[in-house]
Amino acid sequence: MSRKRRSFLMTMGSLALAGDETGRPWRQLTSGRANSYPLYYFIPSMTADSRYLIFHSERSGWAQLYRLDMEKGDTVPLTDGHTRESGWAIWCQPHLRGIYNHLSSLNAVRREVYYFQDDEIRATHVDTLANRLIRRMPGRMPIGQTSFSPDGRLFAFIHTDQELYRRAFSDHEALINMGQFTWEGAHNQWRNTIACTVGLIDTGTGAYRDVVRLDYHVHHVLFLDDRRLLVNHPRNDNGMWTMNLDGSGYRWLRPRDAHGSIVHQLITKRGIFYEASGSKQNWLGCYYPDRDTFEEVLLPQIQGYVHTGRDPAGRFLFFENHGKTHELFSLHFPFQTPRARKLRSMALYPGSGGQRYHAHPFLSPDRKWLVYTEVIDGFSQVCTLDVRDLVDLNEYWDARG
């Protein structure tokens, strides 16, 4: 990554406040005829001081990471990767180029962004823009969403044999094109053909070690705490499971039941918030790892595809719903008379592009803004919604009545 590339500045999109039919102020942070979207919403995209937002943009014709200064409005590129096949194929869209998109992570403690290009794991410091090689993984490629331990000491990621994966995905596309099966129907069958490894890197020394080798594909690895990992999904199903950092102690949390299976899960100080989907209904739940119990409430009149929003404190309840319409909602009094309050109406996903068009809402560290992605004029843009009047209401998980 050249110094010339790092020093180039671009300005972000409009910061003007606006409002839709809900009357709630919002800001569009990126613009132009290119997709822009934050890091995957299970993990932080903003520095702990809310100063910088880290996001992907394809504005140069290559998927790269950028740093947006939320005070000054300047945007600076953080990466300059030129991997020719870098799309998150099975869960988003294949045949992109640049860095491997959706697979980068922000270390909030060390203020570095780790990312993948070709067979390299690299890091860029958010403040100094210093770039360094962390490790090479010859013959391997990343295939899942990554994370850092809360203390910033460890980086967890998922990788597989590159040749095996490329061949398996090519066969998968070919069989779909030949009408042999649908993407949805063949997904678990396909997952079971991809052996992968969950690995750890010490961010201080760069030392690497395997945690566990699996004979099936998993999609996300998160730190439940500094001692345990949370992985998505188990074999043959949606859901979540945990293990210790030495690979022992496998535990499938809240398997499929009458409410359906867990699709997305967000680790918070309160517990693991998630949505369970099945039979055209969606349930919002919270799993308490230390007690091995969970609670769930039915989302009222919500029948689309749901993403539970991420508030690291586990206090403010909000979610995205995409079905016949596309909205952001907050959920009030879930254990009394649940009420979904519309916060924002948005355009539907434009057809292809997968994860890049999902709203994936999360709360900023200063608890003022709900950050999300919205399709504007056919391209995904990073936006924020003013929610400071909602975050501290006593109308959420503690409102038992």
C-alpha positions as CSV (number, residue, x, y, z in Angstrom):
1,M,0.0,0.0,0.0
2,S,1.7,3.2,-1.2
3,R,2.0,6.4,0.7
4,K,0.6,8.3,-2.2
5,R,-2.6,6.2,-1.9
6,R,-2.8,6.7,1.8
7,S,-2.5,10.5,1.6
8,F,-5.3,10.9,-0.9
9,L,-8.4,12.6,0.6
10,M,-12.0,12.4,-0.5
11,T,-15.0,14.2,1.0
12,M,-18.0,12.2,2.1
13,G,-21.6,12.6,1.0
14,S,-24.1,15.1,2.4
15,L,-24.2,15.7,6.1
16,A,-27.4,17.6,6.0
17,L,-30.1,16.4,8.2
18,A,-33.3,15.3,6.5
19,G,-36.4,13.4,7.4
20,D,-38.9,10.9,5.9
21,E,-42.5,10.3,6.7
22,T,-41.5,9.4,10.3
23,G,-40.0,12.9,10.8
24,R,-36.9,11.4,12.3
25,P,-33.6,13.2,11.3
26,W,-31.1,11.2,9.3
27,R,-27.8,11.8,7.5
28,Q,-26.4,10.3,4.3
29,L,-22.6,9.9,4.9
30,T,-21.5,8.4,1.5
31,S,-22.7,9.1,-2.0
32,G,-21.9,8.4,-5.7
33,R,-22.5,5.6,-8.1
34,A,-20.7,3.0,-6.0
35,N,-21.7,0.7,-3.2
36,S,-20.5,1.7,0.3
37,Y,-21.2,-0.3,3.5
38,P,-19.7,-0.7,7.0
39,L,-17.9,-3.7,8.4
40,Y,-20.2,-6.6,9.2
41,Y,-22.5,-5.4,11.9
42,F,-21.7,-8.2,14.4
43,I,-18.5,-6.3,15.2
44,P,-17.6,-2.6,15.7
45,S,-17.3,-0.3,12.6
46,M,-16.6,2.8,14.7
47,T,-13.7,3.6,17.0
48,A,-14.7,3.7,20.7
49,D,-14.6,7.5,20.8
50,S,-17.1,7.6,17.8
51,R,-14.5,9.7,15.9
52,Y,-14.0,7.4,12.9
53,L,-16.2,5.2,10.9
54,I,-14.6,2.3,9.0
55,F,-16.4,1.3,5.8
56,H,-16.1,-0.5,2.5
57,S,-16.5,1.4,-0.7
58,E,-16.2,0.3,-4.4
59,R,-15.9,3.8,-5.7
60,S,-12.5,3.1,-7.3
61,G,-13.6,0.0,-9.0
62,W,-12.0,-2.1,-6.3
63,A,-13.5,-2.9,-2.9
64,Q,-11.4,-1.1,-0.3
65,L,-11.7,0.1,3.3
66,Y,-11.9,3.8,4.1
67,R,-11.8,5.9,7.3
68,L,-14.5,8.6,7.6
69,D,-13.8,11.4,10.1
70,M,-17.1,12.0,11.8
71,E,-16.0,15.5,12.9
72,K,-14.2,16.9,9.9
73,G,-16.0,14.9,7.1
74,D,-12.8,13.7,5.4
75,T,-12.5,10.2,4.0
76,V,-9.1,8.5,3.7
77,P,-8.4,5.1,2.1
78,L,-7.0,2.5,4.4
79,T,-6.3,-0.4,2.0
80,D,-5.1,-0.9,-1.6
81,G,-5.7,-4.6,-2.2
82,H,-6.1,-6.0,-5.7
83,T,-7.2,-9.6,-5.2
84,R,-9.0,-10.5,-8.4
85,E,-11.7,-12.8,-6.8
86,S,-12.5,-11.3,-3.4
87,G,-16.3,-11.4,-3.0
88,W,-17.8,-13.2,0.0
89,A,-19.2,-15.7,-2.4
90,I,-21.7,-17.9,-0.6
91,W,-23.3,-15.2,1.6
92,C,-23.0,-12.1,-0.5
93,Q,-21.9,-11.8,-4.2
94,P,-19.0,-13.5,-6.0
95,H,-16.7,-12.1,-8.6
96,L,-15.8,-8.8,-6.9
97,R,-12.2,-7.5,-6.7
98,G,-10.1,-5.6,-4.2
99,I,-9.8,-6.8,-0.5
100,Y,-11.9,-9.7,0.7
101,N,-15.1,-7.8,1.5
102,H,-17.1,-8.3,4.8
103,L,-14.2,-10.2,6.4
104,S,-12.2,-7.3,7.9
105,S,-12.3,-6.3,11.6
106,L,-11.6,-3.3,13.7
107,N,-9.5,-3.8,16.9
108,A,-11.0,-1.2,19.1
109,V,-8.2,-1.5,21.7
110,R,-5.2,-1.3,19.3
111,R,-7.1,0.9,16.8
112,E,-6.0,-1.2,13.8
113,V,-8.1,-2.7,11.0
114,Y,-7.1,-6.3,9.9
115,Y,-8.0,-7.3,6.4
116,F,-7.2,-9.9,3.7
117,Q,-5.7,-9.5,0.3
118,D,-4.4,-12.5,-1.8
119,D,-2.8,-14.8,0.8
120,E,-1.9,-12.0,3.2
121,I,-3.4,-10.8,6.4
122,R,-2.5,-7.1,6.8
123,A,-3.3,-4.3,9.2
124,T,-3.7,-0.5,8.9
125,H,-3.6,1.8,12.0
126,V,-6.7,4.0,12.1
127,D,-4.8,7.1,13.3
128,T,-1.4,6.9,11.8
129,L,-2.4,5.0,8.6
130,A,0.7,2.8,9.1
131,N,0.3,-0.4,7.2
132,R,1.9,-3.7,8.0
133,L,1.9,-7.4,7.1
134,I,0.6,-9.6,9.9
135,R,1.0,-13.0,8.3
136,R,1.0,-14.9,5.0
137,M,-1.2,-18.0,4.5
138,P,0.0,-19.7,1.3
139,G,-2.7,-21.8,-0.4
140,R,-5.3,-20.7,2.1
141,M,-8.1,-18.1,1.8
142,P,-10.5,-16.5,4.3
143,I,-14.2,-17.5,4.1
144,G,-15.9,-16.1,7.2
145,Q,-16.5,-13.0,9.2
146,T,-13.7,-12.3,11.8
147,S,-13.4,-10.6,15.2
148,F,-11.0,-9.5,18.0
149,S,-11.2,-10.5,21.6
150,P,-12.5,-7.8,23.9
151,D,-9.0,-7.2,25.3
152,G,-7.6,-6.7,21.8
153,R,-5.1,-9.5,22.2
154,L,-6.4,-12.1,19.8
155,F,-7.8,-12.1,16.2
156,A,-10.1,-15.0,15.2
157,F,-10.7,-15.9,11.6
158,I,-11.9,-18.8,9.4
159,H,-9.9,-20.1,6.5
160,T,-9.9,-23.0,4.0
161,D,-7.9,-24.5,1.1
162,Q,-8.2,-22.0,-1.7
163,E,-8.1,-24.5,-4.6
164,L,-10.8,-26.7,-2.9
165,Y,-13.0,-23.8,-2.2
166,R,-12.8,-22.2,-5.7
167,R,-13.5,-25.6,-7.3
168,A,-16.5,-26.3,-5.0
169,F,-18.0,-22.9,-5.6
170,S,-17.6,-23.2,-9.3
171,D,-19.4,-26.6,-9.2
172,H,-22.1,-25.0,-7.1
173,E,-22.7,-22.2,-9.6
174,A,-22.7,-24.7,-12.5
175,L,-25.3,-27.0,-11.0
176,I,-27.6,-24.0,-10.2
177,N,-27.2,-22.8,-13.8
178,M,-28.0,-26.3,-15.1
179,G,-31.2,-26.3,-13.0
180,Q,-30.0,-29.2,-10.8
181,F,-30.9,-27.4,-7.5
182,T,-31.6,-24.0,-6.1
183,W,-29.2,-22.0,-4.0
184,E,-31.4,-22.3,-0.9
185,G,-32.0,-26.0,-1.2
186,A,-28.4,-26.9,-1.7
187,H,-26.8,-24.6,0.8
188,N,-26.3,-27.1,3.7
189,Q,-25.3,-29.8,1.2
190,W,-22.6,-27.4,-0.1
191,R,-21.5,-26.3,3.3
192,N,-20.8,-29.9,4.2
193,T,-18.2,-30.3,1.4
194,I,-16.0,-27.4,2.6
195,A,-13.5,-28.2,5.4
196,C,-12.3,-25.2,7.2
197,T,-10.2,-24.1,10.2
198,V,-10.9,-21.6,12.9
199,G,-7.6,-19.9,13.8
200,L,-6.2,-17.3,16.2
201,I,-3.4,-14.7,15.8
202,D,-1.8,-13.0,18.8
203,T,-1.9,-9.3,17.9
204,G,1.2,-8.6,19.9
205,T,3.5,-11.2,18.5
206,G,1.8,-12.3,15.3
207,A,1.9,-16.0,16.4
208,Y,-0.7,-18.2,14.9
209,R,-2.4,-21.4,16.1
210,D,-5.4,-23.5,15.1
211,V,-8.4,-23.6,17.4
212,V,-10.3,-26.3,15.6
213,R,-10.5,-28.0,12.2
214,L,-14.0,-28.7,10.9
215,D,-15.2,-30.8,8.0
216,Y,-17.9,-28.3,7.2
217,H,-18.1,-24.5,6.5
218,V,-18.9,-22.0,9.2
219,H,-19.6,-18.4,8.5
220,H,-18.8,-16.2,11.5
221,V,-16.5,-16.4,14.5
222,L,-17.0,-14.0,17.4
223,F,-15.6,-13.7,20.9
224,L,-18.2,-14.3,23.5
225,D,-15.6,-13.1,26.0
226,D,-11.8,-13.3,26.3
227,R,-12.0,-17.1,26.8
228,R,-14.7,-18.4,24.5
229,L,-15.7,-18.2,20.9
230,L,-19.2,-18.0,19.4
231,V,-19.5,-19.6,16.0
232,N,-22.3,-19.5,13.3
233,H,-23.6,-22.0,12.2
234,P,-23.7,-25.7,13.4
235,R,-23.6,-28.5,10.9
236,N,-26.8,-28.8,8.7
237,D,-28.6,-25.9,10.3
238,N,-28.7,-22.2,11.2
239,G,-27.8,-21.4,14.8
240,M,-24.9,-20.7,17.1
241,W,-22.4,-22.7,19.2
242,T,-19.6,-22.0,21.5
243,M,-16.1,-23.5,22.3
244,N,-13.1,-22.6,24.4
245,L,-10.0,-21.1,22.8
246,D,-8.3,-24.5,22.8
247,G,-11.2,-26.0,20.7
248,S,-12.8,-27.9,23.6
249,G,-16.2,-27.5,25.1
250,Y,-18.5,-27.6,22.0
251,R,-22.0,-26.4,23.0
252,W,-24.9,-25.8,20.6
253,L,-26.9,-22.9,22.1
254,R,-30.7,-22.8,21.6
255,P,-31.2,-25.4,18.8
256,R,-34.1,-25.2,16.4
257,D,-37.5,-25.4,18.0
258,A,-41.1,-24.5,17.3
259,H,-40.1,-20.8,16.9
260,G,-37.6,-21.8,14.2
261,S,-33.8,-21.4,14.1
262,I,-31.4,-18.6,14.9
263,V,-30.2,-16.6,11.9
264,H,-28.2,-13.7,13.3
265,Q,-26.8,-13.1,16.8
266,L,-25.3,-10.0,18.5
267,I,-23.2,-10.3,21.6
268,T,-24.0,-7.6,24.2
269,K,-23.3,-6.9,27.9
270,R,-26.8,-8.3,28.7
271,G,-26.5,-11.5,26.6
272,I,-26.8,-12.7,23.1
273,F,-29.6,-11.0,21.2
274,Y,-30.9,-12.8,18.1
275,E,-33.9,-13.4,15.9
276,A,-35.4,-16.8,15.4
277,S,-37.4,-17.3,12.2
278,G,-39.9,-20.0,11.1
279,S,-43.4,-20.4,9.8
280,K,-43.5,-16.8,8.5
281,Q,-43.0,-15.4,12.1
282,N,-40.0,-13.8,13.7
283,W,-39.1,-13.9,17.4
284,L,-36.6,-11.6,19.1
285,G,-34.7,-13.4,21.8
286,C,-31.9,-13.0,24.3
287,Y,-29.7,-16.0,25.4
288,Y,-27.9,-15.7,28.7
289,P,-24.7,-17.8,28.4
290,D,-23.9,-18.0,32.1
291,R,-27.3,-19.3,33.0
292,D,-27.9,-21.4,29.8
293,T,-31.4,-19.9,29.5
294,F,-33.2,-17.7,27.0
295,E,-36.3,-15.5,26.6
296,E,-38.1,-14.8,23.3
297,V,-41.0,-12.5,22.3
298,L,-42.9,-12.5,19.0
299,L,-42.2,-9.5,16.8
300,P,-45.7,-8.1,16.1
301,Q,-46.8,-8.2,12.4
302,I,-43.2,-8.7,11.2
303,Q,-43.1,-11.3,8.4
304,G,-40.0,-10.3,6.3
305,Y,-36.3,-11.0,6.6
306,V,-35.1,-9.6,9.9
307,H,-31.7,-8.4,11.2
308,T,-31.6,-7.7,14.9
309,G,-29.8,-4.4,15.6
310,R,-26.6,-4.3,17.6
311,D,-26.5,-2.2,20.8
312,P,-23.3,-3.4,22.7
313,A,-25.0,-2.5,26.0
314,G,-28.0,-4.6,25.2
315,R,-30.5,-1.9,26.2
316,F,-32.0,-0.4,23.0
317,L,-34.1,-2.8,20.9
318,F,-34.2,-2.2,17.2
319,F,-34.2,-4.3,14.0
320,E,-34.4,-4.2,10.2
321,N,-37.3,-5.9,8.3
322,H,-37.2,-6.5,4.6
323,G,-40.2,-8.1,2.9
324,K,-42.9,-6.4,0.8
325,T,-41.5,-3.2,2.3
326,H,-38.2,-2.3,3.9
327,E,-38.0,-0.5,7.3
328,L,-36.1,0.1,10.5
329,F,-38.1,-0.4,13.7
330,S,-37.6,0.0,17.4
331,L,-39.3,-2.5,19.7
332,H,-41.1,-1.2,22.8
333,F,-42.5,-3.1,25.9
334,P,-41.7,-6.5,24.5
335,F,-43.0,-8.3,27.6
336,Q,-46.2,-6.3,27.9
337,T,-47.9,-5.3,24.7
338,P,-45.1,-5.4,22.1
339,R,-45.1,-2.3,19.8
340,A,-42.9,-2.0,16.8
341,R,-42.2,1.7,16.0
342,K,-41.2,2.6,12.5
343,L,-38.0,4.6,12.5
344,R,-37.2,4.7,8.8
345,S,-38.6,3.6,5.4
346,M,-36.2,2.6,2.7
347,A,-36.0,1.3,-0.8
348,L,-36.1,-2.5,-1.3
349,Y,-32.9,-4.4,-2.2
350,P,-32.4,-3.9,-5.9
351,G,-32.1,-7.6,-6.7
352,S,-28.4,-8.7,-6.6
353,G,-25.7,-7.6,-4.3
354,G,-26.6,-9.5,-1.2
355,Q,-25.1,-8.3,2.1
356,R,-24.0,-5.0,0.6
357,Y,-27.7,-3.8,0.5
358,H,-28.8,-5.0,3.9
359,A,-29.3,-2.2,6.5
360,H,-27.4,-4.2,9.2
361,P,-28.2,-1.5,11.9
362,F,-25.9,-0.8,14.8
363,L,-25.7,1.9,17.5
364,S,-22.8,4.3,17.6
365,P,-20.6,4.1,20.7
366,D,-21.8,7.6,21.8
367,R,-25.4,6.2,21.7
368,K,-26.6,9.1,19.5
369,W,-26.8,7.5,16.0
370,L,-28.2,4.3,14.6
371,V,-25.8,3.5,11.7
372,Y,-27.1,1.5,8.8
373,T,-26.9,1.0,5.0
374,E,-29.6,2.2,2.7
375,V,-30.1,1.8,-1.1
376,I,-30.2,5.3,-2.7
377,D,-30.4,5.6,-6.5
378,G,-29.5,1.9,-6.8
379,F,-26.4,1.9,-4.7
380,S,-25.9,1.2,-1.0
381,Q,-24.8,4.2,1.1
382,V,-23.9,4.5,4.7
383,C,-26.4,6.6,6.7
384,T,-27.2,7.5,10.3
385,L,-30.5,8.0,12.1
386,D,-30.8,10.2,15.1
387,V,-32.0,8.0,18.0
388,R,-30.8,9.9,21.1
389,D,-34.4,10.4,22.2
390,L,-34.9,6.6,22.2
391,V,-31.8,4.9,23.6
392,D,-32.4,5.4,27.3
393,L,-36.2,4.9,27.5
394,N,-37.4,2.4,30.1
395,E,-39.4,0.6,27.4
396,Y,-37.2,-2.3,26.4
397,W,-36.0,-5.6,27.9
398,D,-36.3,-4.4,31.5
399,A,-39.9,-3.1,31.1
400,R,-41.7,-6.1,32.6
401,G,-44.7,-4.1,34.0
